[in-house]
Structures are given as structure tokens and as C-alpha cells.
Amino acid sequence: MSTTTQVDTVTVYEYYNPDHRCSRFYSPKEDKDELTQICRNNICRCTQGDCCVSKSLTDPVPYGAREDHACKGLYHVYKAKVLSVSQSQYDRYEMKITRVIKIGVEEEVSVGDTRVFLSHAGCRGGLDLKEGTDYLLMGPKTDLWYKDSSTNSATYMLGKDTWVERWPTSTECVSDAKLKARCTELDNFSKDLSEKGCRSK
């Protein structure tokens, strides 16, 4: 990945109340294009304006919406746990695949494999991925950024066409009445898609 451009942060504090602060990122104008791209082996991809926003657990998901998204094409569908988060110009999320619900363009992925997911730092607020938390991830083949079969490693982008939804814990599914329905929806979706595949429209 290209990491030659540095972004500086300027933070202004209120003199009598340092808890009141404002931060802003600055960079040389001539490097603006580099800041909006992520590159590997001279192949670059735009990242700004391509943000993925996580689905809120408080908002209902329309019936069939998950299947419609998963079956748009060669989309991967995983349940994955965030193992680590590294924040910089491009945030790096290492995740463990805990359930392969639907195979996408990467055919060799298996339960227990770790995969890296990248997102521009400007998308951090809307994505809000937490270490130790499980998520439903669905994305198109263009999300697969890099694959090395010799080391069984792969890097994905989290973009505007990626579906990210927090998967409640088993404890939450039992103790929280509102989340219980969401858990049932996710389990049914996972079971039906993995066993029956996409239904023809």
C-alpha cells in the first residue's frame, strides 16, 4: 500500500475548558489525490466518497433485504469477528471468519481464516467497528483488493456497496427482547442462504 503521504492533525483547545476541542486534518494540496486512494503494486483505488456505513441495530431491516443484497451477484457473505483494529490514514481491521454463509470471488476462504479489511479514516465514524465484536459482512467481488494464495491471505475493502451489520452476542440474544428478533432474523438468513442458496427472481 502507498504510505508516502503524511496527514497532520491540528487540535484547538478552549483555554479554560480543555475538554472542548476541535481537530482537523491537513495535508499538502498537491498530495490530495494520494490521500483519496489506496495503492498496491501501482494499482490504485479511490476511497473517499466510497464509505461503508454500518446498519444500526435500532433500525429494522426490511424483509428480504439481506438476501436481495447477498444475491445481487458474486457477493461474499461472512460472519466475522474483529480481532484487531489499527487506525491511521487507512484503518485496518483484522477479522476471523467464523461462518462462511456464501462464497464470493474468493473460493478458498474457510471458517477460522483471518482476513484484513481496509477503510479510509474518514469513514471511521459511520463504520464504527469494535474489537471483539461479530459482524455480518456482505460485499461485491470488487471488494476483494488483494489475494495471496501461497499464504492464504487476502485483503478486502469496505466500500459503499458493502453491507456491515453487527451480529449480537448470544447473551444479548437471550437477555434483550428487542435484539432477540434481530438474532432470529440473522440466524434464519444465514441458515437459508447457506443451505438453499439464492432463489431465482
Secondary structure, DSSP 8 states (H G I E B T S, - for coil): -------EEEEEEETTEEEEEEEEEE--GGGHHHHTEEEETTEEEE-TT-----B-TTS---TTHHHHHHTTTT-EEEEEEEEEEE-SSEEEEEEEEEEEEE--S-TT--TT-EEEEEEEGGGHHHH---TT-EEEEEE-GGGEEEEETTTTEEEEE--TT-EEEEE--HHHHHH-HHHHHHHHHHHHHHHHHHHH-----
